[in-house]
Amino acid sequence: MIKSELVQRIAEHNPHLYQRDVENIVNAILDEIVAALARGDRVELRGFGAFSVKHRPARAGRNPRTGAHVPVDQKSVRFSRRARKCAKRLNRDNPEAGA
């Protein structure tokens, strides 16, 4: 599902809201999540999951084509962990998952 599909579904479930208003709300929520992560905060959406930022230090990498060593700068990456409730719901209809 992409963001426009999410907006469309929310608008369908809330016919009293204009689609452009739903789009503004979704954008505001996502912008706040990104801003919190940029500040280094942890974002927890109960029943869905938690998002945080992990910092990876600079390291020496290798170009797989030439084999030459190249420096890789430090970077911050988004890390997410799904909530137990979400995991159970995802695996409820899947007998192969063993949950």
URNOR-V617662 format. One record per residue. N is the residue number from 1. RES is the residue in three letters. NEAR is the number of other C-alpha atoms within 12 Angstrom. Layout:
# URNOR-V617662
n->N res->RES near->NEAR
n->N res->RES near->NEAR
This chain:
# URNOR-V617662
n->1 res->MET near->8
n->2 res->ILE near->9
n->3 res->LYS near->17
n->4 res->SER near->17
n->5 res->GLU near->15
n->6 res->LEU near->18
n->7 res->VAL near->24
n->8 res->GLN near->22
n->9 res->ARG near->19
n->10 res->ILE near->23
n->11 res->ALA near->22
n->12 res->GLU near->15
n->13 res->HIS near->14
n->14 res->ASN near->14
n->15 res->PRO near->13
n->16 res->HIS near->12
n->17 res->LEU near->18
n->18 res->TYR near->17
n->19 res->GLN near->22
n->20 res->ARG near->16
n->21 res->ASP near->18
n->22 res->VAL near->26
n->23 res->GLU near->22
n->24 res->ASN near->19
n->25 res->ILE near->20
n->26 res->VAL near->24
n->27 res->ASN near->19
n->28 res->ALA near->14
n->29 res->ILE near->17
n->30 res->LEU near->16
n->31 res->ASP near->14
n->32 res->GLU near->17
n->33 res->ILE near->24
n->34 res->VAL near->21
n->35 res->ALA near->18
n->36 res->ALA near->19
n->37 res->LEU near->25
n->38 res->ALA near->20
n->39 res->ARG near->14
n->40 res->GLY near->19
n->41 res->ASP near->19
n->42 res->ARG near->23
n->43 res->VAL near->27
n->44 res->GLU near->19
n->45 res->LEU near->19
n->46 res->ARG near->14
n->47 res->GLY near->16
n->48 res->PHE near->19
n->49 res->GLY near->19
n->50 res->ALA near->22
n->51 res->PHE near->25
n->52 res->SER near->26
n->53 res->VAL near->24
n->54 res->LYS near->18
n->55 res->HIS near->16
n->56 res->ARG near->14
n->57 res->PRO near->14
n->58 res->ALA near->13
n->59 res->ARG near->13
n->60 res->ALA near->13
n->61 res->GLY near->16
n->62 res->ARG near->13
n->63 res->ASN near->12
n->64 res->PRO near->9
n->65 res->ARG near->8
n->66 res->THR near->9
n->67 res->GLY near->9
n->68 res->ALA near->11
n->69 res->HIS near->13
n->70 res->VAL near->15
n->71 res->PRO near->13
n->72 res->VAL near->14
n->73 res->ASP near->13
n->74 res->GLN near->14
n->75 res->LYS near->13
n->76 res->SER near->17
n->77 res->VAL near->17
n->78 res->ARG near->22
n->79 res->PHE near->20
n->80 res->SER near->18
n->81 res->ARG near->21
n->82 res->ARG near->21
n->83 res->ALA near->18
n->84 res->ARG near->18
n->85 res->LYS near->17
n->86 res->CYS near->18
n->87 res->ALA near->19
n->88 res->LYS near->18
n->89 res->ARG near->16
n->90 res->LEU near->19
n->91 res->ASN near->15
n->92 res->ARG near->15
n->93 res->ASP near->12
n->94 res->ASN near->12
n->95 res->PRO near->10
n->96 res->GLU near->9
n->97 res->ALA near->12
n->98 res->GLY near->11
n->99 res->ALA near->15
